[in-house]
Amino acid sequence: MARVRGEVSTELNKFLTEQGQYLNSIGIELDPVTNAIKSFLLDGGKRFRPLFAYVGYLAAGGPEDKSVLKAVSSLELLHACALIHDDVMDGSDTRRNAPAIHKVFEGMHAADNLTGDSKSFGRSSAILLGDLALIWSDQMLNQSNISIEARIRSLTIHDEMRVELMAGQYLDVLEQALASKSVARSLKVARYKSGKYSIERPLHFGAAIATADAKKYQAIFSNFGLPLGEAFQLRDDLLGVFGDPEETGKPAGDDLREGKRTVLVAMTLENSSTGAVTRFMSSFGSSELKATDVEVLREIIIESGARSRVEELIDSRTSSALEALGHGGINPVGQALLTELAALSTRRSM
């Protein structure tokens, strides 16, 4: 996994350097765009989506292939698009222990004493950079030198993955607006916003590149990828409240400031007393939330049993995913690598 992760980073660096040269030929004013995207992609990230896609390719019988590594690396650009836009929608100031893209360009506007509103400039720039990352993900896939047949097979999965991602993002925005308290609805958001495009669809994508008979792997990969994808997002939900900022790259309790309607929050509201719910909602979603307020909200979550229940859901869904690998249909190398990835994606540090 470490070797493939390194090779994905190498492929991204080569591609972004080439694209940066093209942007700079349009105008030197675009240099901050190139630098911002390169820094965003190369200074961090666990590369889960390319890893799952490459393992899906190997599990479906594909041989080691540099062209395939470049093809699956394109998924990291799709992920970058989602993160950049997500930070704008959530009003998040940081990402991976660094300023979010909209804050980078807001700061540039202010530092250069440009006219107009710095925040608006930052948001507009980030939307455009997210769009550019989405375009580049297609371009990187198309330049990967996998066979025309493999590319055509992968496109249907690629399109479905992007549609599901955007649908999940909208459902997430809607849940905040509805102030939903439904565990079932929050689980649906977790599945579409993160789970499917992080694990299930990358596995399908890799299998489609590997073979014209990819359909025989889709059910196995769905039975593995869907519960693991939900476990992956549930771990993110816990990290967003209880995570160490050094590990998460975001301030402590950032999801509480943003008012994220996660499964963790829905379970808290469902299982707390009226008084505890009132205390929780009095500061939940406030951008002015202090460290002491975060601790109060964390205590309410713990006392409700929500933290323990989410941990139990992570364990049960991970077990379901691993059970799916025991039903046969994929090679031993694929089984071993998927088992390793299951652990990496669900046991991230708090």
Contacts in CASP RR format, 6 or more apart in sequence:
PFRMAT RR
TARGET T0000
AUTHOR 0000-0000-0000
METHOD contacts of the structure
MODEL  1
MARVRGEVSTELNKFLTEQGQYLNSIGIELDPVTNAIKSFLLDGGKRFRP
LFAYVGYLAAGGPEDKSVLKAVSSLELLHACALIHDDVMDGSDTRRNAPA
IHKVFEGMHAADNLTGDSKSFGRSSAILLGDLALIWSDQMLNQSNISIEA
RIRSLTIHDEMRVELMAGQYLDVLEQALASKSVARSLKVARYKSGKYSIE
RPLHFGAAIATADAKKYQAIFSNFGLPLGEAFQLRDDLLGVFGDPEETGK
PAGDDLREGKRTVLVAMTLENSSTGAVTRFMSSFGSSELKATDVEVLREI
IIESGARSRVEELIDSRTSSALEALGHGGINPVGQALLTELAALSTRRSM
1 51 0 8 1.000
1 337 0 8 1.000
1 340 0 8 1.000
1 341 0 8 1.000
1 344 0 8 1.000
4 47 0 8 1.000
4 50 0 8 1.000
4 51 0 8 1.000
4 54 0 8 1.000
4 69 0 8 1.000
5 46 0 8 1.000
5 47 0 8 1.000
5 50 0 8 1.000
5 51 0 8 1.000
6 47 0 8 1.000
7 69 0 8 1.000
8 47 0 8 1.000
8 50 0 8 1.000
8 51 0 8 1.000
8 54 0 8 1.000
8 69 0 8 1.000
8 72 0 8 1.000
8 73 0 8 1.000
8 76 0 8 1.000
9 42 0 8 1.000
9 47 0 8 1.000
11 69 0 8 1.000
11 70 0 8 1.000
11 73 0 8 1.000
11 140 0 8 1.000
12 41 0 8 1.000
12 42 0 8 1.000
12 73 0 8 1.000
12 76 0 8 1.000
12 77 0 8 1.000
13 38 0 8 1.000
13 42 0 8 1.000
15 70 0 8 1.000
15 73 0 8 1.000
15 136 0 8 1.000
15 140 0 8 1.000
15 143 0 8 1.000
16 34 0 8 1.000
16 37 0 8 1.000
16 38 0 8 1.000
16 41 0 8 1.000
16 42 0 8 1.000
16 136 0 8 1.000
17 38 0 8 1.000
19 34 0 8 1.000
19 136 0 8 1.000
19 139 0 8 1.000
20 30 0 8 1.000
20 34 0 8 1.000
20 38 0 8 1.000
23 30 0 8 1.000
23 31 0 8 1.000
23 33 0 8 1.000
23 34 0 8 1.000
24 30 0 8 1.000
24 31 0 8 1.000
24 34 0 8 1.000
32 105 0 8 1.000
32 108 0 8 1.000
33 125 0 8 1.000
33 129 0 8 1.000
33 132 0 8 1.000
36 101 0 8 1.000
36 104 0 8 1.000
36 105 0 8 1.000
36 129 0 8 1.000
37 80 0 8 1.000
37 129 0 8 1.000
37 132 0 8 1.000
37 133 0 8 1.000
39 98 0 8 1.000
40 80 0 8 1.000
40 83 0 8 1.000
40 84 0 8 1.000
40 95 0 8 1.000
40 96 0 8 1.000
40 101 0 8 1.000
41 76 0 8 1.000
41 77 0 8 1.000
41 80 0 8 1.000
43 96 0 8 1.000
43 98 0 8 1.000
44 96 0 8 1.000
45 96 0 8 1.000
46 344 0 8 1.000
47 76 0 8 1.000
48 198 0 8 1.000
48 199 0 8 1.000
48 232 0 8 1.000
48 341 0 8 1.000
48 344 0 8 1.000
48 345 0 8 1.000
49 72 0 8 1.000
49 75 0 8 1.000
49 76 0 8 1.000
49 78 0 8 1.000
49 79 0 8 1.000
49 197 0 8 1.000
49 198 0 8 1.000
49 202 0 8 1.000
50 69 0 8 1.000
50 72 0 8 1.000
50 73 0 8 1.000
50 75 0 8 1.000
50 76 0 8 1.000
50 202 0 8 1.000
51 341 0 8 1.000
52 198 0 8 1.000
52 199 0 8 1.000
52 202 0 8 1.000
52 203 0 8 1.000
52 341 0 8 1.000
53 71 0 8 1.000
53 72 0 8 1.000
53 75 0 8 1.000
53 202 0 8 1.000
53 203 0 8 1.000
53 205 0 8 1.000
53 206 0 8 1.000
54 68 0 8 1.000
54 69 0 8 1.000
54 72 0 8 1.000
54 206 0 8 1.000
55 203 0 8 1.000
55 334 0 8 1.000
55 337 0 8 1.000
55 338 0 8 1.000
55 341 0 8 1.000
56 202 0 8 1.000
56 203 0 8 1.000
56 206 0 8 1.000
56 207 0 8 1.000
56 210 0 8 1.000
56 217 0 8 1.000
56 221 0 8 1.000
56 334 0 8 1.000
56 338 0 8 1.000
57 68 0 8 1.000
57 72 0 8 1.000
57 206 0 8 1.000
57 207 0 8 1.000
57 209 0 8 1.000
57 210 0 8 1.000
58 64 0 8 1.000
58 210 0 8 1.000
58 331 0 8 1.000
58 333 0 8 1.000
58 334 0 8 1.000
58 337 0 8 1.000
59 203 0 8 1.000
59 207 0 8 1.000
59 217 0 8 1.000
59 330 0 8 1.000
59 331 0 8 1.000
59 333 0 8 1.000
59 334 0 8 1.000
59 335 0 8 1.000
59 337 0 8 1.000
59 338 0 8 1.000
60 206 0 8 1.000
60 207 0 8 1.000
60 210 0 8 1.000
60 211 0 8 1.000
60 214 0 8 1.000
60 217 0 8 1.000
60 330 0 8 1.000
61 210 0 8 1.000
61 211 0 8 1.000
61 331 0 8 1.000
62 68 0 8 1.000
62 210 0 8 1.000
62 211 0 8 1.000
65 146 0 8 1.000
67 144 0 8 1.000
67 145 0 8 1.000
67 146 0 8 1.000
68 144 0 8 1.000
68 146 0 8 1.000
68 206 0 8 1.000
68 209 0 8 1.000
70 140 0 8 1.000
70 143 0 8 1.000
70 144 0 8 1.000
70 145 0 8 1.000
71 140 0 8 1.000
71 141 0 8 1.000
71 144 0 8 1.000
71 146 0 8 1.000
71 150 0 8 1.000
71 151 0 8 1.000
71 154 0 8 1.000
71 209 0 8 1.000
72 202 0 8 1.000
72 205 0 8 1.000
72 206 0 8 1.000
72 209 0 8 1.000
73 140 0 8 1.000
74 136 0 8 1.000
74 137 0 8 1.000
74 138 0 8 1.000
74 139 0 8 1.000
74 140 0 8 1.000
74 141 0 8 1.000
74 144 0 8 1.000
75 137 0 8 1.000
75 202 0 8 1.000
75 205 0 8 1.000
76 137 0 8 1.000
77 133 0 8 1.000
77 134 0 8 1.000
77 136 0 8 1.000
77 137 0 8 1.000
77 140 0 8 1.000
78 133 0 8 1.000
78 134 0 8 1.000
78 137 0 8 1.000
78 161 0 8 1.000
78 162 0 8 1.000
78 165 0 8 1.000
78 197 0 8 1.000
80 130 0 8 1.000
80 133 0 8 1.000
81 130 0 8 1.000
81 131 0 8 1.000
81 133 0 8 1.000
81 134 0 8 1.000
81 137 0 8 1.000
82 165 0 8 1.000
82 169 0 8 1.000
82 197 0 8 1.000
83 95 0 8 1.000
84 100 0 8 1.000
84 101 0 8 1.000
84 102 0 8 1.000
84 126 0 8 1.000
84 129 0 8 1.000
84 130 0 8 1.000
84 133 0 8 1.000
85 126 0 8 1.000
85 127 0 8 1.000
85 130 0 8 1.000
85 169 0 8 1.000
86 92 0 8 1.000
86 169 0 8 1.000
87 95 0 8 1.000
87 100 0 8 1.000
87 101 0 8 1.000
87 102 0 8 1.000
87 126 0 8 1.000
88 100 0 8 1.000
88 102 0 8 1.000
88 123 0 8 1.000
88 126 0 8 1.000
88 127 0 8 1.000
89 169 0 8 1.000
89 173 0 8 1.000
90 258 0 8 1.000
90 260 0 8 1.000
91 100 0 8 1.000
91 102 0 8 1.000
91 258 0 8 1.000
92 100 0 8 1.000
92 250 0 8 1.000
92 254 0 8 1.000
92 258 0 8 1.000
93 99 0 8 1.000
93 100 0 8 1.000
93 103 0 8 1.000
93 251 0 8 1.000
94 100 0 8 1.000
94 103 0 8 1.000
94 249 0 8 1.000
94 250 0 8 1.000
94 251 0 8 1.000
94 254 0 8 1.000
95 101 0 8 1.000
95 249 0 8 1.000
95 250 0 8 1.000
96 249 0 8 1.000
97 245 0 8 1.000
97 246 0 8 1.000
97 249 0 8 1.000
98 249 0 8 1.000
99 107 0 8 1.000
100 126 0 8 1.000
101 125 0 8 1.000
101 126 0 8 1.000
101 129 0 8 1.000
101 130 0 8 1.000
102 122 0 8 1.000
102 123 0 8 1.000
102 125 0 8 1.000
102 126 0 8 1.000
103 122 0 8 1.000
104 122 0 8 1.000
105 121 0 8 1.000
105 122 0 8 1.000
105 125 0 8 1.000
105 126 0 8 1.000
106 118 0 8 1.000
106 119 0 8 1.000
106 121 0 8 1.000
106 122 0 8 1.000
106 123 0 8 1.000
107 118 0 8 1.000
107 122 0 8 1.000
109 116 0 8 1.000
109 118 0 8 1.000
109 121 0 8 1.000
109 122 0 8 1.000
110 118 0 8 1.000
114 121 0 8 1.000
134 162 0 8 1.000
141 151 0 8 1.000
141 154 0 8 1.000
141 158 0 8 1.000
142 151 0 8 1.000
144 151 0 8 1.000
146 154 0 8 1.000
146 209 0 8 1.000
149 212 0 8 1.000
150 208 0 8 1.000
150 209 0 8 1.000
150 210 0 8 1.000
151 209 0 8 1.000
153 208 0 8 1.000
153 209 0 8 1.000
153 212 0 8 1.000
153 214 0 8 1.000
154 205 0 8 1.000
154 206 0 8 1.000
154 208 0 8 1.000
154 209 0 8 1.000
156 208 0 8 1.000
157 201 0 8 1.000
157 204 0 8 1.000
157 205 0 8 1.000
157 208 0 8 1.000
158 205 0 8 1.000
160 201 0 8 1.000
161 196 0 8 1.000
161 197 0 8 1.000
161 201 0 8 1.000
161 202 0 8 1.000
161 204 0 8 1.000
161 205 0 8 1.000
162 197 0 8 1.000
164 192 0 8 1.000
164 196 0 8 1.000
164 197 0 8 1.000
164 201 0 8 1.000
165 192 0 8 1.000
165 193 0 8 1.000
165 196 0 8 1.000
165 197 0 8 1.000
167 192 0 8 1.000
168 189 0 8 1.000
168 192 0 8 1.000
168 193 0 8 1.000
169 193 0 8 1.000
171 188 0 8 1.000
171 189 0 8 1.000
171 192 0 8 1.000
171 193 0 8 1.000
172 189 0 8 1.000
172 193 0 8 1.000
172 261 0 8 1.000
175 185 0 8 1.000
175 186 0 8 1.000
175 189 0 8 1.000
175 261 0 8 1.000
176 259 0 8 1.000
176 260 0 8 1.000
176 261 0 8 1.000
178 261 0 8 1.000
179 261 0 8 1.000
180 186 0 8 1.000
180 261 0 8 1.000
180 266 0 8 1.000
181 261 0 8 1.000
181 266 0 8 1.000
181 269 0 8 1.000
181 270 0 8 1.000
182 266 0 8 1.000
183 263 0 8 1.000
183 266 0 8 1.000
183 267 0 8 1.000
183 270 0 8 1.000
185 266 0 8 1.000
186 261 0 8 1.000
186 262 0 8 1.000
186 263 0 8 1.000
186 265 0 8 1.000
186 266 0 8 1.000
187 230 0 8 1.000
187 263 0 8 1.000
189 261 0 8 1.000
190 229 0 8 1.000
190 230 0 8 1.000
190 233 0 8 1.000
190 234 0 8 1.000
190 237 0 8 1.000
190 262 0 8 1.000
190 263 0 8 1.000
191 226 0 8 1.000
191 229 0 8 1.000
191 230 0 8 1.000
191 233 0 8 1.000
193 233 0 8 1.000
194 229 0 8 1.000
194 232 0 8 1.000
194 233 0 8 1.000
194 236 0 8 1.000
195 225 0 8 1.000
195 226 0 8 1.000
195 228 0 8 1.000
195 229 0 8 1.000
195 230 0 8 1.000
195 232 0 8 1.000
195 233 0 8 1.000
196 226 0 8 1.000
196 229 0 8 1.000
198 229 0 8 1.000
198 232 0 8 1.000
198 233 0 8 1.000
198 345 0 8 1.000
199 224 0 8 1.000
199 225 0 8 1.000
199 226 0 8 1.000
199 228 0 8 1.000
199 229 0 8 1.000
199 232 0 8 1.000
199 345 0 8 1.000
200 221 0 8 1.000
200 222 0 8 1.000
200 224 0 8 1.000
200 225 0 8 1.000
200 226 0 8 1.000
200 229 0 8 1.000
203 217 0 8 1.000
203 221 0 8 1.000
203 224 0 8 1.000
203 225 0 8 1.000
204 214 0 8 1.000
204 217 0 8 1.000
204 218 0 8 1.000
204 221 0 8 1.000
204 222 0 8 1.000
206 214 0 8 1.000
207 214 0 8 1.000
207 217 0 8 1.000
207 218 0 8 1.000
207 221 0 8 1.000
208 214 0 8 1.000
211 217 0 8 1.000
216 329 0 8 1.000
217 329 0 8 1.000
217 330 0 8 1.000
220 324 0 8 1.000
220 325 0 8 1.000
220 327 0 8 1.000
220 328 0 8 1.000
220 329 0 8 1.000
220 330 0 8 1.000
223 320 0 8 1.000
223 321 0 8 1.000
223 324 0 8 1.000
223 327 0 8 1.000
224 321 0 8 1.000
224 322 0 8 1.000
224 324 0 8 1.000
224 325 0 8 1.000
224 338 0 8 1.000
225 321 0 8 1.000
225 324 0 8 1.000
227 317 0 8 1.000
227 318 0 8 1.000
227 320 0 8 1.000
227 321 0 8 1.000
227 324 0 8 1.000
228 317 0 8 1.000
228 318 0 8 1.000
228 321 0 8 1.000
228 342 0 8 1.000
228 345 0 8 1.000
228 346 0 8 1.000
229 317 0 8 1.000
229 321 0 8 1.000
229 345 0 8 1.000
230 313 0 8 1.000
230 317 0 8 1.000
231 313 0 8 1.000
231 314 0 8 1.000
231 317 0 8 1.000
231 318 0 8 1.000
231 321 0 8 1.000
231 345 0 8 1.000
231 346 0 8 1.000
232 345 0 8 1.000
232 346 0 8 1.000
234 263 0 8 1.000
234 264 0 8 1.000
234 310 0 8 1.000
234 313 0 8 1.000
234 314 0 8 1.000
234 317 0 8 1.000
235 314 0 8 1.000
235 345 0 8 1.000
235 346 0 8 1.000
235 347 0 8 1.000
235 348 0 8 1.000
237 255 0 8 1.000
237 260 0 8 1.000
237 262 0 8 1.000
237 263 0 8 1.000
237 264 0 8 1.000
237 310 0 8 1.000
238 264 0 8 1.000
238 307 0 8 1.000
238 310 0 8 1.000
238 311 0 8 1.000
238 314 0 8 1.000
238 350 0 8 1.000
239 247 0 8 1.000
239 248 0 8 1.000
239 348 0 8 1.000
239 350 0 8 1.000
240 248 0 8 1.000
240 250 0 8 1.000
240 253 0 8 1.000
240 254 0 8 1.000
240 255 0 8 1.000
240 260 0 8 1.000
241 253 0 8 1.000
241 255 0 8 1.000
241 256 0 8 1.000
241 264 0 8 1.000
241 297 0 8 1.000
241 298 0 8 1.000
241 301 0 8 1.000
242 253 0 8 1.000
242 298 0 8 1.000
242 307 0 8 1.000
242 350 0 8 1.000
243 252 0 8 1.000
243 253 0 8 1.000
243 349 0 8 1.000
243 350 0 8 1.000
244 252 0 8 1.000
244 349 0 8 1.000
244 350 0 8 1.000
245 251 0 8 1.000
245 252 0 8 1.000
247 348 0 8 1.000
247 349 0 8 1.000
247 350 0 8 1.000
248 254 0 8 1.000
251 257 0 8 1.000
252 291 0 8 1.000
252 294 0 8 1.000
253 289 0 8 1.000
253 294 0 8 1.000
253 298 0 8 1.000
255 262 0 8 1.000
256 284 0 8 1.000
256 285 0 8 1.000
256 289 0 8 1.000
256 294 0 8 1.000
256 297 0 8 1.000
257 285 0 8 1.000
257 286 0 8 1.000
257 287 0 8 1.000
257 289 0 8 1.000
258 285 0 8 1.000
259 265 0 8 1.000
259 284 0 8 1.000
259 285 0 8 1.000
263 310 0 8 1.000
263 313 0 8 1.000
264 301 0 8 1.000
264 306 0 8 1.000
264 307 0 8 1.000
264 310 0 8 1.000
265 284 0 8 1.000
265 301 0 8 1.000
265 306 0 8 1.000
267 304 0 8 1.000
267 305 0 8 1.000
267 306 0 8 1.000
267 309 0 8 1.000
267 310 0 8 1.000
268 280 0 8 1.000
268 300 0 8 1.000
268 301 0 8 1.000
268 304 0 8 1.000
268 305 0 8 1.000
268 306 0 8 1.000
269 277 0 8 1.000
269 280 0 8 1.000
269 281 0 8 1.000
271 304 0 8 1.000
271 305 0 8 1.000
271 306 0 8 1.000
271 309 0 8 1.000
272 280 0 8 1.000
272 300 0 8 1.000
272 303 0 8 1.000
272 304 0 8 1.000
276 300 0 8 1.000
276 303 0 8 1.000
276 304 0 8 1.000
279 296 0 8 1.000
279 300 0 8 1.000
280 297 0 8 1.000
280 300 0 8 1.000
283 289 0 8 1.000
283 293 0 8 1.000
283 296 0 8 1.000
283 297 0 8 1.000
284 297 0 8 1.000
286 293 0 8 1.000
289 297 0 8 1.000
301 307 0 8 1.000
302 308 0 8 1.000
314 346 0 8 1.000
318 342 0 8 1.000
318 346 0 8 1.000
321 342 0 8 1.000
322 339 0 8 1.000
322 342 0 8 1.000
325 335 0 8 1.000
325 338 0 8 1.000
325 339 0 8 1.000
326 335 0 8 1.000
330 338 0 8 1.000
END
